[in-house]
Amino acid sequence: MFIVCILSVKAKRHYEKSHRESEKALEAYRKSDADIHLSRADVEKVSIQKCTNMCVTLLKCQTFVYMKCEKCHADMYINKIAISSV
């Protein structure tokens, strides 16, 4: 009985927390829906963030490919020196 009581208290707290979060989200939605300029600014901000994240990802990928290429060139140079000195 005690365990069931603890679980129901935890479930109630979880429900109340989720309810508060959903109320906040609904209030933010209504506020942004009422102010069209705020909505446009938010959309533009998200668009810029997505573009920035995409650029950072592509830069990391390009850096990885560049480093791999440099390693291949270094290995080839070292092997060429080793072969020519034999």
C-alpha positions as CSV (number, residue, x, y, z in Angstrom):
1,M,0.0,0.0,0.0
2,F,2.8,2.4,0.9
3,I,4.6,1.8,-2.5
4,V,1.4,2.5,-4.4
5,C,0.9,5.7,-2.4
6,I,4.5,6.8,-3.2
7,L,4.0,6.0,-6.9
8,S,0.7,7.9,-7.0
9,V,2.4,11.0,-5.4
10,K,5.2,10.8,-8.0
11,A,2.7,10.4,-10.8
12,K,0.7,13.4,-9.4
13,R,3.9,15.6,-9.3
14,H,4.8,14.5,-12.8
15,Y,1.3,15.3,-14.0
16,E,1.4,18.7,-12.3
17,K,4.8,19.5,-13.8
18,S,3.7,18.5,-17.3
19,H,0.5,20.5,-16.9
20,R,2.5,23.6,-15.9
21,E,4.8,23.2,-18.9
22,S,1.9,22.7,-21.3
23,E,0.3,25.9,-19.9
24,K,3.5,27.8,-20.4
25,A,3.8,26.6,-23.9
26,L,0.2,27.4,-24.7
27,E,0.6,30.9,-23.3
28,A,3.8,31.5,-25.3
29,Y,2.0,30.3,-28.4
30,R,-0.9,32.6,-27.8
31,K,1.4,35.5,-27.2
32,S,3.5,34.9,-30.3
33,D,0.3,34.4,-32.4
34,A,-1.1,37.7,-31.2
35,D,2.1,39.6,-32.0
36,I,2.9,39.0,-35.7
37,H,6.2,40.8,-35.6
38,L,7.4,38.6,-32.7
39,S,6.4,35.5,-34.7
40,R,8.4,36.7,-37.7
41,A,11.4,37.5,-35.6
42,D,11.3,34.1,-34.0
43,V,11.0,32.4,-37.4
44,E,13.9,34.4,-38.7
45,K,16.0,33.6,-35.6
46,V,15.3,29.8,-35.9
47,S,16.2,30.0,-39.6
48,I,19.5,31.7,-38.9
49,Q,20.3,29.1,-36.2
50,K,19.6,26.3,-38.6
51,C,21.8,27.8,-41.2
52,T,24.6,28.4,-38.7
53,N,24.3,24.8,-37.4
54,M,24.4,23.5,-41.0
55,C,27.5,25.6,-41.7
56,V,29.3,24.4,-38.6
57,T,28.5,20.8,-39.5
58,L,29.8,21.3,-43.0
59,L,32.9,23.0,-41.8
60,K,33.7,20.1,-39.4
61,C,33.2,17.6,-42.3
62,Q,35.4,19.7,-44.6
63,T,38.1,19.9,-41.8
64,F,38.0,16.1,-41.4
65,V,38.4,15.5,-45.1
66,Y,41.2,18.0,-45.3
67,M,43.1,16.4,-42.3
68,K,42.6,13.0,-43.9
69,C,44.0,14.3,-47.2
70,E,47.0,15.9,-45.4
71,K,47.7,12.6,-43.7
72,C,47.7,10.8,-47.0
73,H,50.0,13.4,-48.5
74,A,52.4,13.1,-45.6
75,D,52.4,9.3,-45.7
76,M,53.0,9.4,-49.5
77,Y,55.9,11.9,-49.0
78,I,57.5,9.8,-46.3
79,N,57.1,6.6,-48.3
80,K,58.6,8.4,-51.4
81,I,61.6,9.6,-49.4
82,A,62.1,6.1,-47.9
83,I,61.9,4.4,-51.4
84,S,64.2,6.9,-53.0
85,S,66.8,6.6,-50.3
86,V,66.9,2.8,-50.7
